[in-house]
Amino acid sequence: TINIFWQIGTSATIGVGSTFYGNILADQSITVNSGATINGRAVAINAAVTLSTNTINGFETGTVWKGDQSNLWSGANWSPNTAGVTSSSIAPAADVVFSVTGNTPQNQNTVMDLDYSVSSVTVSDPAAVTISGRHMLTVTGTGGISVVNGAGLTTVNTSVTLAGSSPSVAVANTAGLVINGPISGTNGLTKAGSGTLTLSGINNYTGT
């Protein structure tokens, strides 16, 4: 969303109840109709930007899954904190958390529609969380993947690369963690915690 730009030679109108992603730059005016949401910025060069009780979500990047816009990993479904007060795009190399206490999280069956690299993934949501999609989730930090006590069943169906220097997968919940996608990496995998970790993919990671 940050790097999407819409250049309009005259004026622009955002439809009633619509959701707009990106930066809109109009030569004249911009009219945002009622119920419309802009995930980005609206800039008019020569005239006014007219709003009608709209929600404008800027580009503050988030780390906590909120899921209020869609189920897409790349969308504006992330909050910068567990209060869940705003929606934004995911931060680069984020420490991803699946838990929102300020608002009820939605779309916990999220779909990775692009390859993403994050520092770590932590799940503390009592509802079941599923990460699916045909793309690669790369975990680069030593925090690895962690499912804390009290979390619901966590299922990862994407391909996973454990790229940290000493990658770990910690499972402390009763429902457990299931990784169905193939796991790759060259620094091994350390299992921690008393919960059950199920690896059902055709894994090719090497190391300890």
N, C-alpha and C positions, 0 to 999 in steps of 0.2 A: 504494500500500500504506500509506503514512504516514497518509492521511486516511480509511481505511476502519475503521469501528468496529462491532463486534458486541456488542450489549447483551443479556445473558442474565438472565432473571428468577430463575432457580434455579441449577442447576449445569450445567456444560458438559463434554462429552467429545470429544476429538479422536481419530478412529479410527486403527487400526493402519495404519502405512505411508502415511498421508495427508499432504498438504501444505496448510497453512493460511496464508492471507494476511490481514493486518490486525491490529487491536487487538481482543482479546476481553476483555470486562469482564463477569464473572459475579457475581451477588449472593452465591452460596454458594461452591462449589468448582469447580476445573478439573482434569480428569484428562487427561493427554496420554499416549496409548498408545505402545507400542514402535514404533520406525521412523518415527514422525510428525515432520514438520518444521514449525516455526512461523516464518514470515517476518513478524515483528512483535512484539507483546507480549501476555502473558497475565497478567491481574490478577483476583484473587479477593478480594471485599470482606470476607466473614465467615468463610471457611474457607481451606483450603490449595490450592496449586497443586502437583499431583503429577506428576513427570516420570519417564520410563523410558528413560534413555540417549537423549535426543532432541537434535536440532539446533535451536537457537534463533538465528535471524538477526535482529539488531536493525535499526535504521534508519540505520546509517552509510551514507551515500550513496557510490556508486562512479562511476568514470570508465572503467574497463578492462573490456571485454567478457569474460565468463567462460562464459556460456551453459550453466551446469550445471543450471538449473531448467527452462528451456524455450527456445524460439527467439524469444520475444516481447520486443520492445524495452522495454516497460513493466514487465516482470516483474523478479524478484529475480535478475538474471543478471549483475550488475556487481560488480566488486571495486574497493576504494579504491586498489589499487596493483597493480603487475605481478607481485607474489608470488601473487596470486589466493587469498589465505587465507580470505576471507569472501565471502558473496554478499549483495547489497543492491540497492536501487533506484538508478536513475541520478540523479546530482546535477543540480540545476538549472543550466542554462547550462554544461554540462560541456565540458571538452576531451576528447572521446571518443577512446579508443585501442583498436584491435583487435589485441591481442597480450597473452598471458599466459605468463610464463616459469616461474612457480612450479607451475602446473598446466596440463595440456593443455586448451586452450579447446575448447568444444563448440558445436554449433549455429551454425557460422559463417554459415549462411544465415539471418540474422535477419530478422524481420518487424516492421515498424513498425505497431503497432496503434492508435497515437494520433499526432496532430501533435506534433512535438517541436522545440524550439529549443536548439541547442548552440553553443558558442563555436567549436569546430573538430573535425575528424575526421582522425585519423591511423591509417594501416594499416601495420603492420610484420610482420604474421603471414605466414609463408611459405605457409600453406594459403590456398586461395581464399576470399575473403570476399564475400558478397552481401547487400545491404540491399534488401529488397523491402517491398511493402505499398502500400495506396492512400492513405496519409497523406503529409503534407508534412514534409520535413526542412529546417529553417531553420538556416543557418550564419551566425552573427552576428559572429564575430571576424575579425581580419586573418589568422589562421592558415589559414583556409579549409579546404580538403580536401588532404591530403597522403598520398601512397603512397610509402613509402621504398624504397630499394634492398634487394632481397632478398625483398620481399613478393610474395605470389601474385597471381593475377588478381583484381582488385577490380571488382565490378559493382554499380552503384546503379540500382535500378529504380523508386525512389520519385520523387515530385516534389521538386525542390530549389529553395530560395530562397537566393540569395547576398545576405545583408543587411549584410555588413561594409562598411566605408568604402572598402576597396580589395581586394575578394575575389580570392583566387588559388586555383588548382588546380595542385598540384605533383605530378609523376609521375616517379619515378626508378627504378622497377622494370622488369624486362624484359617481364613479362606484361602490364603496362599497366593502365589504368583505363577502364572503359566506363560511361558515364552514359546509361541508356536513358530515364529519366524526364525530363520537361520542366524546364528551368531558368528561373527568373524572378529579377528583381532589377533595380535601377536604376543600379548602380555598375560595370557591366561585368564582365569576367572576364579575368584574367591567367593564362596557362598558363606554368608553369615546369617545369624538369627535362628530362632527355633521353628519358624514357619516352613511350609513345604514349597520348594522351588521345583517346578516341572519344566524340563526342556524337551520339547517334542519335535523341534526342527532338525534339519540336516546340518549340524553345526560344523564349522571348519576352523574355529579359533585354535590357536596354538599357544604353548607356554604351560605354566604350572596349572 
